[in-house]
Amino acid sequence: MEELKKLVKEGKIKYIRLSEASPDTIRRAHAVHPIAAVQMEWSLWTRDIEEEIVPLCRELGIGIVPYSPLGQGFLGGRAAVEAIPSSSIVGWLPRIQGDNLEKNKDIYARTQKLAEKHGCSPAQLTLAWVLSQGDGVVPIPGTYN
């Protein structure tokens, strides 16, 4: 952190951001120099950062940059649920294998039903949910061919 702080002072970088950091790491880093943002996975599918990371970032004024807001594509469309392409990185995830796949298909079905109720796609609903989590939340959805 001291080296990053030095780079900020020298004008070589403008901000310091963290990725996949624990609450302890965020606190320790922020004590050395203000952290601009923390990048973590966050979606309707992955909500474990809500217990510690989100409140800590809000307390310290740190932005949150959720990656995979569409659940690594799983919540993005029926095709991901019906047949996961062999080229997809999603296929190797434990949450897409065996019993987990069946449970996640149920999550997708509920997401799809709610999206229909609101006149949008599951991807739009899922992204809207992330965007509604408050100021300082800027998701970075990815794309697949």
C-alpha positions in Angstrom: 0.0 0.0 0.0 2.8 2.4 0.8 4.1 2.0 -2.8 0.6 2.6 -4.3 0.3 5.6 -2.0 3.6 6.9 -3.3 2.4 6.4 -6.9 -0.7 8.5 -6.2 1.4 11.3 -4.7 3.7 11.2 -7.7 0.6 11.5 -10.0 1.4 8.2 -11.7 -2.0 6.7 -10.7 -5.1 8.6 -9.6 -6.9 6.0 -7.4 -6.3 2.8 -5.5 -8.8 0.0 -5.9 -8.9 -3.5 -4.5 -10.3 -6.7 -5.9 -11.6 -9.7 -3.9 -10.4 -8.2 -0.6 -11.4 -9.3 2.9 -12.9 -6.8 5.3 -9.6 -6.8 7.2 -7.6 -6.1 4.1 -10.0 -3.3 3.1 -9.7 -1.7 6.6 -5.9 -2.0 6.7 -5.5 -0.6 3.2 -7.9 2.2 3.8 -6.0 3.2 6.9 -2.9 3.8 4.8 -4.6 5.6 1.9 -8.3 6.1 0.9 -9.5 3.2 -1.3 -11.7 4.4 -4.2 -13.5 1.1 -5.0 -13.6 -2.6 -4.2 -14.4 -5.1 -7.0 -16.3 -8.2 -5.8 -18.8 -10.6 -7.3 -22.3 -9.5 -6.4 -25.6 -10.5 -7.9 -28.9 -12.0 -7.0 -27.0 -15.3 -7.2 -24.0 -14.3 -5.1 -24.9 -12.1 -2.1 -22.3 -13.1 0.5 -20.7 -9.6 0.5 -23.8 -8.1 1.9 -23.0 -9.1 5.5 -19.6 -7.5 5.9 -18.2 -6.0 2.7 -21.1 -3.8 1.7 -21.6 -2.2 5.2 -17.9 -1.6 5.5 -17.6 0.1 2.1 -20.6 2.3 2.9 -19.0 3.2 6.3 -15.7 4.1 4.7 -17.1 5.8 1.6 -15.7 3.2 -0.8 -17.4 2.4 -4.1 -18.4 -1.1 -5.0 -17.8 -2.5 -8.5 -19.8 -5.8 -8.7 -18.5 -8.1 -11.4 -20.7 -10.9 -12.8 -23.9 -9.1 -11.9 -25.7 -11.6 -14.2 -24.4 -14.6 -12.3 -21.6 -15.3 -14.8 -24.3 -15.3 -17.5 -26.5 -17.9 -15.8 -29.2 -15.3 -14.9 -28.9 -13.7 -18.3 -31.1 -16.1 -20.3 -32.9 -19.4 -20.7 -30.1 -20.7 -23.0 -27.7 -20.8 -20.1 -30.1 -22.9 -18.1 -31.1 -25.3 -20.8 -27.7 -26.1 -22.2 -24.4 -24.6 -21.0 -22.1 -24.3 -24.0 -18.9 -26.3 -23.6 -16.9 -23.1 -24.3 -18.6 -21.3 -21.3 -16.5 -20.7 -18.2 -19.7 -21.3 -16.2 -19.6 -25.0 -16.9 -16.8 -25.7 -14.5 -18.4 -23.8 -11.5 -19.5 -26.1 -8.7 -22.8 -24.2 -8.5 -23.6 -25.4 -12.1 -23.0 -29.0 -11.4 -25.1 -31.8 -10.0 -27.7 -30.9 -7.5 -26.6 -27.3 -7.5 -27.6 -27.0 -11.1 -31.1 -28.0 -10.3 -31.3 -25.6 -7.4 -30.0 -22.8 -9.6 -32.5 -23.7 -12.4 -35.2 -23.0 -9.8 -33.6 -19.6 -8.9 -33.6 -18.8 -12.6 -37.2 -19.8 -13.0 -38.2 -17.5 -10.1 -36.2 -14.7 -11.6 -37.8 -15.2 -15.0 -41.3 -15.2 -13.4 -40.5 -11.9 -11.6 -39.1 -10.4 -14.8 -42.2 -11.3 -16.7 -44.3 -9.6 -14.0 -42.3 -6.4 -14.5 -42.2 -6.6 -18.3 -38.5 -7.1 -18.7 -35.9 -9.9 -19.3 -34.2 -11.8 -16.5 -31.0 -10.1 -17.4 -32.6 -6.6 -17.1 -34.2 -7.5 -13.8 -30.9 -8.9 -12.4 -28.9 -5.9 -13.5 -31.6 -3.5 -12.2 -31.4 -5.2 -8.8 -27.7 -4.6 -8.6 -28.0 -1.0 -9.8 -30.7 -0.4 -7.1 -28.3 -1.3 -4.3 -27.4 2.3 -3.7 -25.0 5.1 -4.6 -21.5 4.1 -5.3 -22.4 0.7 -6.9 -21.2 0.5 -10.5 -21.6 -3.1 -11.9 -19.5 -4.4 -14.8 -21.5 -7.0 -16.7 -19.6 -9.1 -19.2 -20.6 -10.5 -22.5 -20.3 -13.9 -24.2 -20.5 -14.9 -27.8 
